[in-house]
């Protein structure tokens, strides 16, 4: 199974540039997880809603042109599956959480597509980001207790370690690299969730987001803030993970996982 996670920063623009077509043609995902679609389903073309090769689902923000997530599932991949949104104790008005549940050989699987809050708008939004991390960790731990195999991915909006951004010293006081949010990822790891890429490549420098205003991608001055995580025991099933730096169309690049 090939899974791709991509913050598209506007799905209509990515389609207009034909970049989503390139992604599908070049990497043939079985499941595609999208963040920041910035649209409602009724605003999207038939290619994005009635594709001949995929079942396509969206969870849009109430606010127009903001946030939102999507999941595409290749037709004939699964005999039966469920799509749900949100998590307990969280009012998901911004379309941040989508969940795919399915069974294979009597084993229950969950794939979560998450667009974590940025937290930079106000003190309230910063506190909300930390609460989101806490609630989400509790939720995935509960799913694991239910004997479900869990993979979660998306834009976590935090570079965990200094290796995960080009200029750590200059950004020690920047949202996305503050000690409190990095500590939240520490807690995730302490609960036996694996940052799949960093586990596989402990010293490899690669980024997934670049500031477009400063044309940082041309100089590769970026941040790794997009991830795939799995449970410690599931890690042995990982065949390949990579950041698709050659794929354009957004200020983020996709992350590719094969299991």
MARRO-221479 format. One record per residue (C-alpha): residue in three letters; x, y, z. Coordinates in steps of 0.1 Angstrom, whole numbers, padded with zeros to 4 digits, always signed. Example, Ala and Ser with C-alpha at 12.3 -4.5 7.8 and 13.67 -1.06 7.14 Angstrom:
<pts>
ALA+0123-0045+0078/SER+0137-0011+0071/
</pts>
This chain:
<pts>
UNK+0000+0000+0000/UNK+0013+0034-0010/UNK+0001+0064+0010/UNK+0009+0101+0002/UNK+0003+0130+0025/UNK+0004+0165+0011/UNK-0005+0200+0023/UNK-0016+0214-0010/UNK-0022+0250+0003/UNK-0053+0253-0020/UNK-0065+0222-0039/UNK-0080+0242-0067/UNK-0047+0259-0075/UNK-0029+0226-0074/UNK-0054+0212-0099/UNK-0052+0242-0121/UNK-0014+0239-0123/UNK-0019+0202-0132/UNK+0005+0194-0103/UNK-0019+0169-0086/UNK-0021+0151-0120/UNK+0017+0148-0120/UNK+0017+0134-0084/UNK-0008+0107-0093/UNK+0010+0098-0126/UNK+0044+0097-0110/UNK+0038+0080-0077/UNK+0004+0061-0080/UNK-0008+0064-0044/UNK-0034+0040-0031/UNK-0044+0065-0005/UNK-0040+0103-0007/UNK-0042+0125+0024/UNK-0046+0162+0017/UNK-0044+0192+0041/UNK-0053+0228+0036/UNK-0077+0222+0007/UNK-0091+0257+0013/UNK-0124+0249-0004/UNK-0158+0233+0000/UNK-0166+0201-0019/UNK-0193+0220-0040/UNK-0166+0243-0053/UNK-0145+0215-0067/UNK-0143+0200-0102/UNK-0154+0166-0112/UNK-0118+0155-0113/UNK-0116+0163-0076/UNK-0149+0149-0066/UNK-0160+0122-0091/UNK-0126+0108-0102/UNK-0128+0075-0121/UNK-0099+0061-0101/UNK-0107+0073-0065/UNK-0133+0076-0039/UNK-0129+0112-0027/UNK-0140+0127+0006/UNK-0135+0162+0021/UNK-0139+0178+0055/UNK-0140+0216+0049/UNK-0137+0244+0074/UNK-0167+0266+0081/UNK-0147+0296+0072/UNK-0144+0300+0034/UNK-0110+0295+0018/UNK-0094+0282+0050/UNK-0079+0250+0063/UNK-0098+0217+0055/UNK-0087+0182+0047/UNK-0094+0154+0022/UNK-0089+0117+0018/UNK-0088+0098-0016/UNK-0090+0060-0016/UNK-0082+0041-0048/UNK-0112+0022-0060/UNK-0111-0016-0055/UNK-0084-0011-0029/UNK-0106-0019+0001/UNK-0139-0039+0002/UNK-0153-0019+0030/UNK-0142+0012+0049/UNK-0155+0041+0069/UNK-0147+0078+0068/UNK-0152+0100+0099/UNK-0141+0134+0112/UNK-0130+0151+0144/UNK-0121+0135+0178/UNK-0136+0135+0213/UNK-0136+0169+0231/UNK-0128+0188+0200/UNK-0151+0209+0179/UNK-0136+0205+0144/UNK-0150+0236+0127/UNK-0118+0240+0107/UNK-0118+0206+0091/UNK-0086+0195+0107/UNK-0092+0157+0112/UNK-0102+0129+0089/UNK-0101+0092+0098/UNK-0102+0062+0075/UNK-0111+0029+0092/UNK-0109-0005+0075/UNK-0102-0042+0082/UNK-0078-0066+0065/UNK-0078-0103+0076/UNK-0097-0094+0108/UNK-0072-0067+0118/UNK-0085-0032+0123/UNK-0066-0003+0108/UNK-0069+0034+0112/UNK-0053+0061+0090/UNK-0056+0096+0104/UNK-0051+0127+0082/UNK-0043+0157+0104/UNK-0038+0194+0098/UNK-0025+0206+0132/UNK-0031+0243+0142/UNK-0003+0268+0136/UNK-0009+0286+0168/UNK+0006+0319+0157/UNK-0025+0342+0155/UNK-0030+0350+0192/UNK-0023+0337+0227/UNK-0056+0319+0225/UNK-0047+0301+0193/UNK-0013+0292+0208/UNK-0029+0277+0239/UNK-0054+0259+0215/UNK-0025+0244+0196/UNK-0010+0229+0228/UNK-0044+0215+0238/UNK-0048+0200+0204/UNK-0015+0181+0207/UNK-0026+0168+0241/UNK-0060+0157+0231/UNK-0047+0141+0199/UNK-0021+0121+0218/UNK-0048+0108+0241/UNK-0070+0099+0212/UNK-0044+0079+0193/UNK-0035+0061+0225/UNK-0071+0052+0230/UNK-0073+0038+0194/UNK-0042+0017+0202/UNK-0058+0003+0233/UNK-0087-0008+0211/UNK-0062-0030+0193/UNK-0062-0009+0162/UNK-0032-0005+0139/UNK-0028+0033+0136/UNK-0009+0054+0111/UNK-0012+0091+0113/UNK+0001+0118+0090/UNK-0001+0154+0080/UNK+0011+0189+0086/UNK+0021+0189+0123/UNK+0032+0225+0121/UNK+0063+0219+0143/UNK+0099+0211+0135/UNK+0109+0187+0162/UNK+0147+0189+0163/UNK+0174+0213+0151/UNK+0181+0189+0122/UNK+0145+0196+0110/UNK+0150+0232+0100/UNK+0177+0250+0081/UNK+0182+0278+0106/UNK+0175+0266+0142/UNK+0193+0293+0160/UNK+0175+0321+0142/UNK+0141+0304+0149/UNK+0144+0296+0186/UNK+0117+0321+0194/UNK+0095+0313+0163/UNK+0062+0295+0163/UNK+0068+0260+0149/UNK+0100+0256+0169/UNK+0092+0267+0204/UNK+0101+0244+0233/UNK+0066+0238+0244/UNK+0054+0224+0211/UNK+0086+0204+0205/UNK+0080+0189+0240/UNK+0046+0178+0227/UNK+0063+0157+0200/UNK+0087+0144+0227/UNK+0056+0131+0245/UNK+0044+0114+0214/UNK+0077+0095+0211/UNK+0076+0087+0248/UNK+0043+0070+0242/UNK+0059+0047+0216/UNK+0048+0065+0185/UNK+0075+0065+0158/UNK+0085+0095+0135/UNK+0090+0071+0107/UNK+0113+0092+0086/UNK+0136+0102+0115/UNK+0137+0066+0127/UNK+0148+0053+0093/UNK+0171+0082+0086/UNK+0184+0096+0119/UNK+0209+0121+0103/UNK+0194+0129+0070/UNK+0186+0166+0063/UNK+0154+0171+0043/UNK+0126+0197+0045/UNK+0089+0197+0036/UNK+0080+0234+0038/UNK+0096+0266+0025/UNK+0086+0302+0028/UNK+0074+0312-0007/UNK+0077+0350-0001/UNK+0115+0348+0003/UNK+0118+0321-0024/UNK+0134+0298+0002/UNK+0127+0267-0018/UNK+0152+0277-0044/UNK+0179+0279-0017/UNK+0164+0249+0003/UNK+0160+0270+0034/UNK+0132+0250+0048/UNK+0115+0232+0077/UNK+0104+0195+0081/UNK+0070+0199+0096/UNK+0051+0172+0076/UNK+0053+0137+0090/UNK+0041+0101+0091/UNK+0039+0084+0125/UNK+0031+0048+0134/UNK+0032+0026+0165/UNK+0065+0010+0176/UNK+0052-0025+0167/UNK+0039-0014+0133/UNK+0073+0001+0122/UNK+0086-0033+0109/UNK+0059-0031+0082/UNK+0073+0001+0067/UNK+0089-0005+0033/UNK+0098+0030+0022/UNK+0094+0066+0032/UNK+0105+0097+0013/UNK+0099+0134+0009/UNK+0090+0142-0027/UNK+0110+0174-0031/UNK+0107+0172-0069/UNK+0069+0177-0066/UNK+0058+0213-0069/UNK+0025+0231-0067/UNK+0025+0241-0030/UNK+0048+0256-0004/UNK+0049+0220+0010/UNK+0061+0189-0007/UNK+0043+0155-0003/UNK+0055+0127+0020/UNK+0054+0092+0005/UNK+0050+0061+0026/UNK+0049+0025+0014/UNK+0039-0003+0037/
</pts>
